[in-house]
């Protein structure tokens, strides 16, 4: 078992290699466009609140199409669903370029394009996640998910940096044009796939998969999730981290009040999380050999909570026992540890969800996963902001971290079967 990032999935399966490469490149473009849209909205309105509404415009389509899109993935050929949704994404990127070239000054146009883009994303993402287990053996899924987490964090690091350079150099049209060009690689990866129809539901009356996605189909997926403790625990554990101990909303105030910085300090703290995640994935080769993946999720989420509490302690000690610079570096180190823990948790949560879910339900459960990933951190922002307003930023981080640890350990004690989950015999 290698120590460094395991590249075996890329070596053994050309289809996976093309799909992964295409979405890795296009992911940089997606992050580039996200930053560029925020900058353009601020240029038009001069309002941080207007920039914040971008996230709200994205959340609604992600929730709606994440659930319905998962049903589509389970009812139709997954390659076709991904291609159609990818075409919607691509058109959204092209329209972004067009509006910038025309000198658009109406923020509503950008909000509408954000909604269209995220509706497409909410379908492409569960389709892609449901395709991977059909291309790779279960034993290779941890390595594949580690590769995905590494690609995501690279995109989150490179994309924003590239956005700043391109917007300063050539304006918004150039930035959006690059995003459009990069997404062509994702379309190429999908086009090279063979058809991947959903497998037959063994319990269906006619021996064929459900062909009419709708509310009933979505509810079937939610009912299945609610009755399967191991799958349910992957979501509950993530809620412990993302709702109780999400520090993102604290960064602006912490940067200014505790560390004596500004926007660059906020960027530094955000980058620290991504750097920690990338470092963990660089040394992730041994993850594929871990059988007790449920226990690994609980430990990883607990370590996230400890790290966020450590970040809060650094904030509390700033300009006291520690200088502001020392506190910033200690806080960044804690955030890097948090990013590493979160990346490991993500690998195993995704692997359990893919391996233990029957193929005819994978799309719907991956759709729920997208909703959780999108909605959890936003609820976490609200919780952290409320705690900071009532007490202080340091208190919000420390208390959130401690509550995260207590909650996930309590969940583990309640669902002891999850702690015994065996990767060699995946059960939902």
Secondary structure, DSSP 8 states (H G I E B T S, - for coil): --SS---HHHHH-HHHHHHHHHHHHHHHHHHHHHHHHHHHHHHHH--HHHHHHHHHHHHHHHHHHHHHHHHHHHHS-HHHHHHHHHHHHHHHHHHHHHHHHTT---HHHHHHHHHHHHHHHHHHHHHHHHHHHHHS-HHHHHHHHHHHHHHHHHHHHHHHHHHHHHHHHH-HHHHHHHHHHHHHHHHHHHHTS--------TTSTTSS-----SHHHHHHHHHHHHT-HHHHHHHHHHHHHHHHS--GGGHHHIIIIISS--HHHHHHHHHHHHHHHHHHHHT-GGGGG---HHHHHHHHHHHHHHHHHHHHHHHHHBTTTB-HHHHHHHHHHHHHHHHHHHHHHHHHHHHHHHHHS-GGGHHHHHHHHHHHHHHHHHHHHHHHHHHHHHT-HHHHHHHHHHHHHHHHHHHHHH-HHHHT--GGG---
